[in-house]
């Protein structure tokens, strides 16, 4: 009962602020709503006892990336941005993407029916003390099962970082 | 009984300890923050050979309450072109983050709100770092140049020094082998030594980084009065300003608690495993008795009758605390309570000592220039912290795999780290000389 209340609160906050994030004209307001979305999603992670994922989301996305976003937005003149066109009006593309996404989610829900924990409200799969510690489970997955994709992703990020530094250097 | 009330009752039955502890934290921390301000003013006065606040209450003891009332009834000014909602939201974010972070901290073995959180220390760090979103948003929403520059500076500074502080904490975590707050303290109890002695470089890196993270002098660039009026809180007044202030002091308590937990042995008394030092258990009671006796001696010398009464009240409070602290020592039935009560005393003493060092440095050192601050952070502290992580790791491998004596391994690696620090300082000095001789080569957008 309580679990589902908490889940619905987090989920509705996440969806509502995501919608507001897209529709705000002021970039700073969008950033604040994006932070709210990220925090609400982090709250759902915490409710699923994925504590490490929760804190990684808070530290990396909210404490790191969003701070840099806001840092940039602060330096931009928002008055000119307000008068520009907000949306690219390509209705058919958007409709197609929305339908594809909806189909994907629906398919995921349909194909997992009958599994434990399927559907809403969220059920706890096992009591907390029976699960392996979350950070260890995550580390095992990342460094045993998916080591190569993980390393490739980190190399990609490194390339992006070096590229950004090179581009910033060239200008001066 | 409807299912909703039923669910509510079960909820309260399961979580009442946590709820009550949370309410205690939210209620007591602002008071403590007020008194930290008073202690700071008194210390500043002492170091500058004057008396400090003396008017409100005996020795100015009621000054924080008077200040709080003053701030509450002040006019609440919002600038005309400010972004009202974000202006309203920003100080609240700052304070909420600091208070939430306190939920995971163990003030003694008994008092902790979030008991079994798996990533305890990361939770404290991550949530308290949300606080600087408050500064950033507040600085932007004020629609003022001073605020904007103050907010930009504070972000640059916090992002730089959070990295150094985080890496310093990694060194400590390598020794502890866990992120759970209680398990970290228990690990120090098992080692029989505080981690500050095993990883001194990490502790001092964290000390410097935490001063910078809480925007204290000598790193108080975001609110440098002589340059930026008051930085990101220039446009704030009255109670919103008080919320920022509260957040800042609560943040000091948070970083102090992290340092006390990870490096200073948490709630353990000094030398917890040395039996002939067991008389140290009497220190908490003795300490409060001495404070109480001092209050009694001073009570007769107060100028106003009500201040005399107040002094007596403080003295009786101290004696009551002394009885509370001493009772488990006499009555064997209560000896289980000793760990909890004394643990809280030692923990708060360590946090207090840490905050005292903050104040001491504030009144001793002049403020850094912004490029100096950035240079210290990026060229010295972060490389040093990285080297130290490696050094501590090597020391642990030497101990477990090659059977070295723990102290020998740690001394060797610490000397290596200090050598690296000297090298870094040397290189940096040379770099700074080059920058002076060819200023165009290192254009720093923050150099004024």
Interface residues (C-beta under 8 A of the other chain):
Chain A: X1 X2 X26 X28 X29 X32 X35 X51 X52 X54 X55 X58 X59 X62 X63 X64 X66 X67 X68 X70 X71 X73 X74 X75 X128 X133 X134 X135 X172
Chain B: X3 X4 X7 X10 X11 X83 X86 X89 X116 X117 X118 X119 X122 X123 X125 X126 X127 X129 X130 X132 X133 X136 X137 X139 X140 X141 X148 X151 X152 X155 X159 X162 X179 X443
